[in-house]
Amino acid sequence: MRLTDRADGTHVTKAPTVRLFMPYLLPRRGDAVVYFEQKIDTGPAQAYLARWNAGARPPLRFFHLYVAAAVRVLDERPRLNRFVAGRRLYQRNDIAISISVIKARNDDAKLSVVKQVFTGRESLAEIRDRTETIITNGRTPQKTASEREVSQVYRLPRWVIPLLPKLQKLGDWLNLTPASLARNDPLYASLMISNLGSIGLDAAYHHLYEHGTLPIFAVMGKERDEPVVTPEREIVIRPIVTVRYSFDERIADGYYAARSLDRLQELLENPWLMERPEDTGPGAP
């Protein structure tokens, strides 16, 4: 392990010089954010889910498929699983997915964010179970570890609180960020997902946080029927889910990111490709 490595990432030194220099030109994530929109035809996935859920298996939803596809893509295309800290580029050591969860459906409901770590080799059933664990933990009345930490910090004198993000950035620069901070904080993750469709809202573009190492934010909207032009140049109505992404372009170029989204769409529109033998899934139609 090199002195420049971190508990959550390995320092990337073999990359184009321009890529390594970008954090000096664009020191903040907000400076380097790029936005993508993706429209996913959920028809094949819904047919697949009907066949899956007709058997004696844990019930799957489209959101489970999305998380599974994201984990697969982050594993298959590792340059997407990088982050910038202390003006250095790092390869993340694991696949960490954070999911924002609303605790109840009312105007006063609190929002919670919970993180899970994956290897990229999990079965669909395992990803389904671990995603449900995230959602269940997020909806409990008990505070998560990060919520408890924020509550403690907020009790400090007002003049002290602005110093803490500066200390965190100094820790990144000197490579002294505590491993426990990266382990517990959901903003130290490969990807954060917000499923606005679950509360009947359309997708939105989210900002990227300067705190932490999160380079990609995905927001899913509600499913709606939309006109689609087929390869035969016919217009048909298909069920579509729109996902909007905010992406830190310092970690990878736009072409690499776009091809990664193509792979994500391929998996979501052919979800049987994500089955593992232990799933004993229904397979292709």
Phi and psi in degrees as GROMACS dihedral restraints (atoms count N, CA, C in turn):
[ dihedral_restraints ]
;  ai    aj    ak    al  type     phi  dphi    fc
    3     4     5     6     1   -79.7    20    10
    4     5     6     7     1   159.2    20    10
    6     7     8     9     1   -63.8    20    10
    7     8     9    10     1   -24.8    20    10
    9    10    11    12     1   -87.2    20    10
   10    11    12    13     1    -5.6    20    10
   12    13    14    15     1   -75.2    20    10
   13    14    15    16     1   159.0    20    10
   15    16    17    18     1  -118.3    20    10
   16    17    18    19     1   169.8    20    10
   18    19    20    21     1   -64.2    20    10
   19    20    21    22     1   -29.8    20    10
   21    22    23    24     1  -106.9    20    10
   22    23    24    25     1     3.0    20    10
   24    25    26    27     1  -164.2    20    10
   25    26    27    28     1   156.0    20    10
   27    28    29    30     1  -106.3    20    10
   28    29    30    31     1   129.8    20    10
   30    31    32    33     1   -61.3    20    10
   31    32    33    34     1   125.0    20    10
   33    34    35    36     1   -88.2    20    10
   34    35    36    37     1   119.0    20    10
   36    37    38    39     1  -115.1    20    10
   37    38    39    40     1   -22.8    20    10
   39    40    41    42     1   -99.7    20    10
   40    41    42    43     1    87.9    20    10
   42    43    44    45     1  -156.1    20    10
   43    44    45    46     1   161.7    20    10
   45    46    47    48     1   -53.6    20    10
   46    47    48    49     1   140.2    20    10
   48    49    50    51     1   -57.8    20    10
   49    50    51    52     1   -36.5    20    10
   51    52    53    54     1   -61.1    20    10
   52    53    54    55     1   -39.5    20    10
   54    55    56    57     1   -65.5    20    10
   55    56    57    58     1   -41.4    20    10
   57    58    59    60     1   -70.6    20    10
   58    59    60    61     1   -26.5    20    10
   60    61    62    63     1   -84.6    20    10
   61    62    63    64     1   -18.9    20    10
   63    64    65    66     1   -56.0    20    10
   64    65    66    67     1   -39.2    20    10
   66    67    68    69     1   -60.9    20    10
   67    68    69    70     1   -20.9    20    10
   69    70    71    72     1   -80.7    20    10
   70    71    72    73     1   -33.3    20    10
   72    73    74    75     1   -76.9    20    10
   73    74    75    76     1   -35.7    20    10
   75    76    77    78     1  -127.2    20    10
   76    77    78    79     1    82.6    20    10
   78    79    80    81     1   -71.3    20    10
   79    80    81    82     1   -20.3    20    10
   81    82    83    84     1  -112.0    20    10
   82    83    84    85     1   151.5    20    10
   84    85    86    87     1   -62.5    20    10
   85    86    87    88     1   -36.8    20    10
   87    88    89    90     1   -62.6    20    10
   88    89    90    91     1   -24.4    20    10
   90    91    92    93     1   -75.3    20    10
   91    92    93    94     1   -26.4    20    10
   93    94    95    96     1  -111.6    20    10
   94    95    96    97     1    10.9    20    10
   96    97    98    99     1   -74.3    20    10
   97    98    99   100     1   137.0    20    10
   99   100   101   102     1  -125.3    20    10
  100   101   102   103     1   144.7    20    10
  102   103   104   105     1  -112.6    20    10
  103   104   105   106     1   137.2    20    10
  105   106   107   108     1  -125.6    20    10
  106   107   108   109     1   150.3    20    10
  108   109   110   111     1  -125.0    20    10
  109   110   111   112     1   137.4    20    10
  111   112   113   114     1  -131.9    20    10
  112   113   114   115     1   132.2    20    10
  114   115   116   117     1  -111.6    20    10
  115   116   117   118     1   121.1    20    10
  117   118   119   120     1  -110.7    20    10
  118   119   120   121     1   125.3    20    10
  120   121   122   123     1   -77.2    20    10
  121   122   123   124     1   111.9    20    10
  123   124   125   126     1   -89.2    20    10
  124   125   126   127     1     0.1    20    10
  126   127   128   129     1   -55.3    20    10
  127   128   129   130     1   -53.9    20    10
  129   130   131   132     1   -61.1    20    10
  130   131   132   133     1   -37.1    20    10
  132   133   134   135     1   -66.5    20    10
  133   134   135   136     1   -40.2    20    10
  135   136   137   138     1   -65.6    20    10
  136   137   138   139     1   -38.5    20    10
  138   139   140   141     1   -65.0    20    10
  139   140   141   142     1   -40.5    20    10
  141   142   143   144     1   -64.2    20    10
  142   143   144   145     1   -43.9    20    10
  144   145   146   147     1   -62.2    20    10
  145   146   147   148     1   -36.7    20    10
  147   148   149   150     1   -63.1    20    10
  148   149   150   151     1   -41.0    20    10
  150   151   152   153     1   -70.7    20    10
  151   152   153   154     1   -40.3    20    10
  153   154   155   156     1   -62.2    20    10
  154   155   156   157     1   -49.3    20    10
  156   157   158   159     1   -74.0    20    10
  157   158   159   160     1   -11.2    20    10
  159   160   161   162     1   -77.1    20    10
  160   161   162   163     1   -16.0    20    10
  162   163   164   165     1   -96.0    20    10
  163   164   165   166     1  -178.5    20    10
  165   166   167   168     1   -87.2    20    10
  166   167   168   169     1    67.1    20    10
  168   169   170   171     1  -130.1    20    10
  169   170   171   172     1   159.3    20    10
  171   172   173   174     1   -59.2    20    10
  172   173   174   175     1   133.6    20    10
  174   175   176   177     1   -64.2    20    10
  175   176   177   178     1   133.7    20    10
  177   178   179   180     1  -105.2    20    10
  178   179   180   181     1   148.7    20    10
  180   181   182   183     1  -122.9    20    10
  181   182   183   184     1   168.6    20    10
  183   184   185   186     1   -60.3    20    10
  184   185   186   187     1   -35.8    20    10
  186   187   188   189     1   -61.1    20    10
  187   188   189   190     1   -37.8    20    10
  189   190   191   192     1   -61.5    20    10
  190   191   192   193     1   -41.3    20    10
  192   193   194   195     1   -63.4    20    10
  193   194   195   196     1   -38.8    20    10
  195   196   197   198     1   -63.9    20    10
  196   197   198   199     1   -45.5    20    10
  198   199   200   201     1   -61.4    20    10
  199   200   201   202     1   -43.2    20    10
  201   202   203   204     1   -61.3    20    10
  202   203   204   205     1   -43.9    20    10
  204   205   206   207     1   -64.7    20    10
  205   206   207   208     1   -40.6    20    10
  207   208   209   210     1   -62.7    20    10
  208   209   210   211     1   -42.8    20    10
  210   211   212   213     1   -62.6    20    10
  211   212   213   214     1   -43.5    20    10
  213   214   215   216     1   -61.7    20    10
  214   215   216   217     1   -44.5    20    10
  216   217   218   219     1   -67.4    20    10
  217   218   219   220     1   -41.1    20    10
  219   220   221   222     1   -63.9    20    10
  220   221   222   223     1   -30.3    20    10
  222   223   224   225     1   -76.6    20    10
  223   224   225   226     1   -43.7    20    10
  225   226   227   228     1   -73.6    20    10
  226   227   228   229     1   -30.8    20    10
  228   229   230   231     1  -123.2    20    10
  229   230   231   232     1    79.0    20    10
  231   232   233   234     1   -64.9    20    10
  232   233   234   235     1   -23.2    20    10
  234   235   236   237     1   -64.3    20    10
  235   236   237   238     1   -19.4    20    10
  237   238   239   240     1   -75.4    20    10
  238   239   240   241     1   -16.7    20    10
  240   241   242   243     1  -102.8    20    10
  241   242   243   244     1    48.7    20    10
  243   244   245   246     1  -118.0    20    10
  244   245   246   247     1   169.2    20    10
  246   247   248   249     1  -153.2    20    10
  247   248   249   250     1   165.2    20    10
  249   250   251   252     1  -113.6    20    10
  250   251   252   253     1   131.7    20    10
  252   253   254   255     1  -148.7    20    10
  253   254   255   256     1   134.0    20    10
  255   256   257   258     1    60.1    20    10
  256   257   258   259     1    32.8    20    10
  258   259   260   261     1    64.0    20    10
  259   260   261   262     1    15.5    20    10
  261   262   263   264     1  -111.7    20    10
  262   263   264   265     1   152.8    20    10
  264   265   266   267     1   -97.0    20    10
  265   266   267   268     1   132.1    20    10
  267   268   269   270     1  -125.7    20    10
  268   269   270   271     1   147.3    20    10
  270   271   272   273     1   -94.2    20    10
  271   272   273   274     1   120.2    20    10
  273   274   275   276     1   -67.0    20    10
  274   275   276   277     1   143.4    20    10
  276   277   278   279     1   -81.1    20    10
  277   278   279   280     1   -15.4    20    10
  279   280   281   282     1  -143.3    20    10
  280   281   282   283     1   179.2    20    10
  282   283   284   285     1  -108.3    20    10
  283   284   285   286     1   105.9    20    10
  285   286   287   288     1  -110.3    20    10
  286   287   288   289     1   120.4    20    10
  288   289   290   291     1  -111.6    20    10
  289   290   291   292     1   124.0    20    10
  291   292   293   294     1  -105.4    20    10
  292   293   294   295     1   139.4    20    10
  294   295   296   297     1  -128.0    20    10
  295   296   297   298     1   128.5    20    10
  297   298   299   300     1   -85.5    20    10
  298   299   300   301     1   133.4    20    10
  300   301   302   303     1  -129.7    20    10
  301   302   303   304     1   129.8    20    10
  303   304   305   306     1   -89.4    20    10
  304   305   306   307     1   133.3    20    10
  306   307   308   309     1   -73.4    20    10
  307   308   309   310     1   -24.8    20    10
  309   310   311   312     1  -159.4    20    10
  310   311   312   313     1   162.8    20    10
  312   313   314   315     1   -97.2    20    10
  313   314   315   316     1    74.6    20    10
  315   316   317   318     1  -153.6    20    10
  316   317   318   319     1   168.1    20    10
  318   319   320   321     1   -63.9    20    10
  319   320   321   322     1   -24.7    20    10
  321   322   323   324     1   -99.2    20    10
  322   323   324   325     1     6.8    20    10
  324   325   326   327     1   -66.6    20    10
  325   326   327   328     1   143.8    20    10
  327   328   329   330     1   -89.2    20    10
  328   329   330   331     1   151.2    20    10
  330   331   332   333     1  -101.9    20    10
  331   332   333   334     1   133.6    20    10
  333   334   335   336     1  -124.4    20    10
  334   335   336   337     1   150.0    20    10
  336   337   338   339     1  -125.7    20    10
  337   338   339   340     1   126.6    20    10
  339   340   341   342     1  -127.2    20    10
  340   341   342   343     1   146.1    20    10
  342   343   344   345     1  -118.2    20    10
  343   344   345   346     1   144.4    20    10
  345   346   347   348     1  -131.6    20    10
  346   347   348   349     1   147.7    20    10
  348   349   350   351     1  -107.0    20    10
  349   350   351   352     1   135.0    20    10
  351   352   353   354     1  -124.1    20    10
  352   353   354   355     1   163.0    20    10
  354   355   356   357     1  -100.8    20    10
  355   356   357   358     1   -22.4    20    10
  357   358   359   360     1    97.9    20    10
  358   359   360   361     1    -6.7    20    10
  360   361   362   363     1  -112.2    20    10
  361   362   363   364     1    10.9    20    10
  363   364   365   366     1   -71.6    20    10
  364   365   366   367     1   151.9    20    10
  366   367   368   369     1   -76.9    20    10
  367   368   369   370     1   166.6    20    10
  369   370   371   372     1   -59.6    20    10
  370   371   372   373     1   -41.7    20    10
  372   373   374   375     1   -64.4    20    10
  373   374   375   376     1   -38.0    20    10
  375   376   377   378     1   -69.6    20    10
  376   377   378   379     1   -41.5    20    10
  378   379   380   381     1   -64.4    20    10
  379   380   381   382     1   -38.0    20    10
  381   382   383   384     1   -59.5    20    10
  382   383   384   385     1   -46.9    20    10
  384   385   386   387     1   -64.3    20    10
  385   386   387   388     1   -41.4    20    10
  387   388   389   390     1   -73.9    20    10
  388   389   390   391     1   -31.0    20    10
  390   391   392   393     1   -67.2    20    10
  391   392   393   394     1   -42.2    20    10
  393   394   395   396     1   -63.9    20    10
  394   395   396   397     1   -32.9    20    10
  396   397   398   399     1   -63.3    20    10
  397   398   399   400     1   -42.5    20    10
  399   400   401   402     1   -58.5    20    10
  400   401   402   403     1   -49.5    20    10
  402   403   404   405     1   -65.3    20    10
  403   404   405   406     1   -42.9    20    10
  405   406   407   408     1   -62.9    20    10
  406   407   408   409     1   -44.8    20    10
  408   409   410   411     1   -63.7    20    10
  409   410   411   412     1   -36.4    20    10
  411   412   413   414     1   -69.4    20    10
  412   413   414   415     1   -27.5    20    10
  414   415   416   417     1   -93.6    20    10
  415   416   417   418     1    -5.6    20    10
  417   418   419   420     1   -70.8    20    10
  418   419   420   421     1   152.3    20    10
  420   421   422   423     1   -67.9    20    10
  421   422   423   424     1   -20.0    20    10
  423   424   425   426     1   -69.4    20    10
  424   425   426   427     1   147.3    20    10
  426   427   428   429     1   -76.1    20    10
  427   428   429   430     1   144.3    20    10
  429   430   431   432     1   -76.1    20    10
  430   431   432   433     1   171.5    20    10
  432   433   434   435     1   -59.6    20    10
  433   434   435   436     1   -43.5    20    10
  435   436   437   438     1   -67.4    20    10
  436   437   438   439     1   -36.0    20    10
  438   439   440   441     1   -65.6    20    10
  439   440   441   442     1   -38.1    20    10
  441   442   443   444     1   -65.3    20    10
  442   443   444   445     1   -39.8    20    10
  444   445   446   447     1   -64.6    20    10
  445   446   447   448     1   -43.2    20    10
  447   448   449   450     1   -63.5    20    10
  448   449   450   451     1   -40.1    20    10
  450   451   452   453     1   -61.0    20    10
  451   452   453   454     1   -39.1    20    10
  453   454   455   456     1   -69.0    20    10
  454   455   456   457     1   -41.5    20    10
  456   457   458   459     1   -64.6    20    10
  457   458   459   460     1   -37.5    20    10
  459   460   461   462     1   -67.3    20    10
  460   461   462   463     1   -17.9    20    10
  462   463   464   465     1   -79.0    20    10
  463   464   465   466     1   -12.7    20    10
  465   466   467   468     1   -69.7    20    10
  466   467   468   469     1   160.6    20    10
  468   469   470   471     1   -57.3    20    10
  469   470   471   472     1   146.9    20    10
  471   472   473   474     1   -59.6    20    10
  472   473   474   475     1   -33.8    20    10
  474   475   476   477     1   -72.9    20    10
  475   476   477   478     1   -19.1    20    10
  477   478   479   480     1   -81.4    20    10
  478   479   480   481     1   -36.7    20    10
  480   481   482   483     1   -57.5    20    10
  481   482   483   484     1   -44.0    20    10
  483   484   485   486     1   -63.6    20    10
  484   485   486   487     1   -19.0    20    10
  486   487   488   489     1   -74.7    20    10
  487   488   489   490     1   -25.1    20    10
  489   490   491   492     1   -65.7    20    10
  490   491   492   493     1   -46.2    20    10
  492   493   494   495     1   -60.2    20    10
  493   494   495   496     1   -32.6    20    10
  495   496   497   498     1   -68.2    20    10
  496   497   498   499     1   -38.9    20    10
  498   499   500   501     1   -65.6    20    10
  499   500   501   502     1   -36.8    20    10
  501   502   503   504     1   -63.5    20    10
  502   503   504   505     1   -42.4    20    10
  504   505   506   507     1   -67.2    20    10
  505   506   507   508     1   -37.0    20    10
  507   508   509   510     1   -64.4    20    10
  508   509   510   511     1   -39.3    20    10
  510   511   512   513     1   -62.0    20    10
  511   512   513   514     1   -38.9    20    10
  513   514   515   516     1   -63.8    20    10
  514   515   516   517     1   -42.1    20    10
  516   517   518   519     1   -64.5    20    10
  517   518   519   520     1   -41.3    20    10
  519   520   521   522     1   -90.1    20    10
  520   521   522   523     1     1.5    20    10
  522   523   524   525     1    58.8    20    10
  523   524   525   526     1    46.4    20    10
  525   526   527   528     1  -120.1    20    10
  526   527   528   529     1    15.3    20    10
  528   529   530   531     1   -64.3    20    10
  529   530   531   532     1   125.0    20    10
  531   532   533   534     1   -61.1    20    10
  532   533   534   535     1   141.0    20    10
  534   535   536   537     1   -61.6    20    10
  535   536   537   538     1   -33.9    20    10
  537   538   539   540     1   -64.5    20    10
  538   539   540   541     1   -32.5    20    10
  540   541   542   543     1   -65.3    20    10
  541   542   543   544     1   -47.6    20    10
  543   544   545   546     1   -66.5    20    10
  544   545   546   547     1   -30.7    20    10
  546   547   548   549     1   -74.1    20    10
  547   548   549   550     1   -38.1    20    10
  549   550   551   552     1   -95.8    20    10
  550   551   552   553     1   -25.8    20    10
  552   553   554   555     1   -82.6    20    10
  553   554   555   556     1   123.5    20    10
  555   556   557   558     1   -69.1    20    10
  556   557   558   559     1   -10.4    20    10
  558   559   560   561     1   -85.8    20    10
  559   560   561   562     1    -2.0    20    10
  561   562   563   564     1  -100.6    20    10
  562   563   564   565     1    81.9    20    10
  564   565   566   567     1  -151.2    20    10
  565   566   567   568     1   164.4    20    10
  567   568   569   570     1   -73.6    20    10
  568   569   570   571     1   -37.5    20    10
  570   571   572   573     1  -156.5    20    10
  571   572   573   574     1   139.9    20    10
  573   574   575   576     1  -114.9    20    10
  574   575   576   577     1   137.0    20    10
  576   577   578   579     1  -120.0    20    10
  577   578   579   580     1   131.4    20    10
  579   580   581   582     1  -122.2    20    10
  580   581   582   583     1   119.5    20    10
  582   583   584   585     1   -97.7    20    10
  583   584   585   586     1    82.4    20    10
  585   586   587   588     1   -68.8    20    10
  586   587   588   589     1   -22.9    20    10
  588   589   590   591     1   -60.8    20    10
  589   590   591   592     1   -27.3    20    10
  591   592   593   594     1   -67.9    20    10
  592   593   594   595     1   -18.7    20    10
  594   595   596   597     1  -114.5    20    10
  595   596   597   598     1    19.8    20    10
  597   598   599   600     1    78.7    20    10
  598   599   600   601     1    22.6    20    10
  600   601   602   603     1  -110.3    20    10
  601   602   603   604     1   157.4    20    10
  603   604   605   606     1   -79.8    20    10
  604   605   606   607     1   164.5    20    10
  606   607   608   609     1   -69.6    20    10
  607   608   609   610     1   151.5    20    10
  609   610   611   612     1  -133.9    20    10
  610   611   612   613     1   160.5    20    10
  612   613   614   615     1   -87.2    20    10
  613   614   615   616     1   126.2    20    10
  615   616   617   618     1  -101.9    20    10
  616   617   618   619     1   150.9    20    10
  618   619   620   621     1   -74.5    20    10
  619   620   621   622     1   164.0    20    10
  621   622   623   624     1  -100.5    20    10
  622   623   624   625     1   136.8    20    10
  624   625   626   627     1   -77.9    20    10
  625   626   627   628     1   140.7    20    10
  627   628   629   630     1   -75.9    20    10
  628   629   630   631     1   -31.4    20    10
  630   631   632   633     1   -71.6    20    10
  631   632   633   634     1   144.7    20    10
  633   634   635   636     1    84.4    20    10
  634   635   636   637     1  -158.7    20    10
  636   637   638   639     1  -130.8    20    10
  637   638   639   640     1    13.7    20    10
  639   640   641   642     1   -68.0    20    10
  640   641   642   643     1   118.0    20    10
  642   643   644   645     1  -101.8    20    10
  643   644   645   646     1   -11.4    20    10
  645   646   647   648     1  -137.7    20    10
  646   647   648   649     1   132.1    20    10
  648   649   650   651     1  -124.8    20    10
  649   650   651   652     1   124.9    20    10
  651   652   653   654     1  -115.2    20    10
  652   653   654   655     1   131.4    20    10
  654   655   656   657     1  -122.6    20    10
  655   656   657   658     1   120.2    20    10
  657   658   659   660     1   -95.1    20    10
  658   659   660   661     1   139.2    20    10
  660   661   662   663     1  -101.7    20    10
  661   662   663   664     1  -178.9    20    10
  663   664   665   666     1   -77.5    20    10
  664   665   666   667     1   153.0    20    10
  666   667   668   669     1   -72.1    20    10
  667   668   669   670     1   136.2    20    10
  669   670   671   672     1  -145.9    20    10
  670   671   672   673     1   153.2    20    10
  672   673   674   675     1   -76.8    20    10
  673   674   675   676     1   131.6    20    10
  675   676   677   678     1  -137.8    20    10
  676   677   678   679     1   150.2    20    10
  678   679   680   681     1   -73.5    20    10
  679   680   681   682     1   136.6    20    10
  681   682   683   684     1  -130.5    20    10
  682   683   684   685     1   137.9    20    10
  684   685   686   687     1   -90.7    20    10
  685   686   687   688     1   122.1    20    10
  687   688   689   690     1   -79.4    20    10
  688   689   690   691     1   166.8    20    10
  690   691   692   693     1   -57.9    20    10
  691   692   693   694     1   -23.4    20    10
  693   694   695   696     1   -86.0    20    10
  694   695   696   697     1     9.4    20    10
  696   697   698   699     1    64.3    20    10
  697   698   699   700     1    33.7    20    10
  699   700   701   702     1  -105.6    20    10
  700   701   702   703     1   149.2    20    10
  702   703   704   705     1   -98.5    20    10
  703   704   705   706     1   123.3    20    10
  705   706   707   708     1  -128.3    20    10
  706   707   708   709     1   158.7    20    10
  708   709   710   711     1   -97.8    20    10
  709   710   711   712     1   124.9    20    10
  711   712   713   714     1  -128.6    20    10
  712   713   714   715     1   151.7    20    10
  714   715   716   717     1   -75.0    20    10
  715   716   717   718     1   122.4    20    10
  717   718   719   720     1  -124.9    20    10
  718   719   720   721     1   136.3    20    10
  720   721   722   723     1  -113.1    20    10
  721   722   723   724     1   127.1    20    10
  723   724   725   726     1   -94.8    20    10
  724   725   726   727     1   131.9    20    10
  726   727   728   729     1  -121.0    20    10
  727   728   729   730     1   131.3    20    10
  729   730   731   732     1  -115.8    20    10
  730   731   732   733     1   136.1    20    10
  732   733   734   735     1  -119.5    20    10
  733   734   735   736     1   142.1    20    10
  735   736   737   738     1  -113.4    20    10
  736   737   738   739     1   126.7    20    10
  738   739   740   741     1  -133.5    20    10
  739   740   741   742     1   129.5    20    10
  741   742   743   744     1   -80.6    20    10
  742   743   744   745     1   104.3    20    10
  744   745   746   747     1   -72.7    20    10
  745   746   747   748     1    -3.6    20    10
  747   748   749   750     1   -70.5    20    10
  748   749   750   751     1   -21.8    20    10
  750   751   752   753     1   -82.6    20    10
  751   752   753   754     1   -28.3    20    10
  753   754   755   756     1  -162.9    20    10
  754   755   756   757     1   155.8    20    10
  756   757   758   759     1   -76.0    20    10
  757   758   759   760     1   165.2    20    10
  759   760   761   762     1   -62.2    20    10
  760   761   762   763     1   -35.1    20    10
  762   763   764   765     1   -64.7    20    10
  763   764   765   766     1   -44.4    20    10
  765   766   767   768     1   -62.3    20    10
  766   767   768   769     1   -41.8    20    10
  768   769   770   771     1   -64.7    20    10
  769   770   771   772     1   -42.6    20    10
  771   772   773   774     1   -64.2    20    10
  772   773   774   775     1   -42.1    20    10
  774   775   776   777     1   -65.7    20    10
  775   776   777   778     1   -31.6    20    10
  777   778   779   780     1   -66.8    20    10
  778   779   780   781     1   -39.7    20    10
  780   781   782   783     1   -66.3    20    10
  781   782   783   784     1   -35.3    20    10
  783   784   785   786     1   -60.2    20    10
  784   785   786   787     1   -42.8    20    10
  786   787   788   789     1   -66.1    20    10
  787   788   789   790     1   -40.6    20    10
  789   790   791   792     1   -59.1    20    10
  790   791   792   793     1   -44.5    20    10
  792   793   794   795     1   -65.8    20    10
  793   794   795   796     1   -39.1    20    10
  795   796   797   798     1   -59.8    20    10
  796   797   798   799     1   -42.8    20    10
  798   799   800   801     1   -68.3    20    10
  799   800   801   802     1   -39.2    20    10
  801   802   803   804     1   -71.8    20    10
  802   803   804   805     1   -31.0    20    10
  804   805   806   807     1   -91.7    20    10
  805   806   807   808     1    -3.3    20    10
  807   808   809   810     1  -139.7    20    10
  808   809   810   811     1    63.6    20    10
  810   811   812   813     1   -63.7    20    10
  811   812   813   814     1   -18.9    20    10
  813   814   815   816     1   -63.7    20    10
  814   815   816   817     1   -18.3    20    10
  816   817   818   819     1   -67.1    20    10
  817   818   819   820     1   -18.0    20    10
  819   820   821   822     1   -92.0    20    10
  820   821   822   823     1    -3.4    20    10
  822   823   824   825     1   -66.5    20    10
  823   824   825   826     1   143.0    20    10
  825   826   827   828     1  -107.1    20    10
  826   827   828   829     1   158.2    20    10
  828   829   830   831     1   -53.9    20    10
  829   830   831   832     1   -35.8    20    10
  831   832   833   834     1   -70.6    20    10
  832   833   834   835     1   -13.2    20    10
  834   835   836   837     1   -71.3    20    10
  835   836   837   838     1   -29.0    20    10
  837   838   839   840     1    44.9    20    10
  838   839   840   841     1    47.7    20    10
  840   841   842   843     1   -77.5    20    10
  841   842   843   844     1   175.3    20    10
  843   844   845   846     1   -74.9    20    10
  844   845   846   847     1   -13.2    20    10
  846   847   848   849     1    74.0    20    10
  847   848   849   850     1  -168.0    20    10
  849   850   851   852     1   -69.7    20    10
  850   851   852   853     1   153.1    20    10
